[in-house]
């Protein structure tokens, strides 16, 4: 099954307030294994970058000034996304921005039935724990040393590794269900199993000898105030 793990960086928290996507990063998975195919682009948001947002992702007005507008690459993005499930952390946020940009371009919106939210998965699997991307990387031993600031492609690559662990780990991709038995040669005749022969031995005698009875009687005579004597009323 093909899936796309993606992340966005934006100018703020609300597309309805005029905030825009300034970066998107996508990682392709097939049967929960990274294929090496990615999609990554920066966008000129055509509005000033707030200082708070720049502090998060480090993308300045000067850096984004010569980058394409979203509508310049929207067709390539749509082609890469295809119609498969889309995985994101706190996915409602990313889907909201993605669909707002698609709507601005007059393109069909992404159906929310395609949304896979790793934040919800993490909350269900690890209730009461921290569920940020950094926390998941720590929990699953994912190296995040390259993540100096938030970056859409870097975060999508880290999230892809965490998503695999959240949904069963690397063993799910072994493909054991695809093993097909080879057809049996019709000329093959399996040899009949050799008969099992069990040797029946005569029962051993377990009656004590006269010497053993005498030794037992002598042992009992040395016990002072035996309990069985009291039970017998002696």
Secondary structure, DSSP 8 states (H G I E B T S, - for coil): -EEEEEEEEESSS-GGGT--EEEEEEEEEETTEEEEEEEEEE---SS---HHHHHHH---HHHHTTS--HHHHHHHHHHHHTTSEEEETTHHHHHHHHHHHHHHTT-----GGGEEEHHHHHHHHSTTS--SHHHHHHHHT---TT-SS--HHHHHHHHHHHHHHHTT-GGGGS-GGG-------TT----------------------HHHHHHHHHHHHTSTT-HHHHHTT-
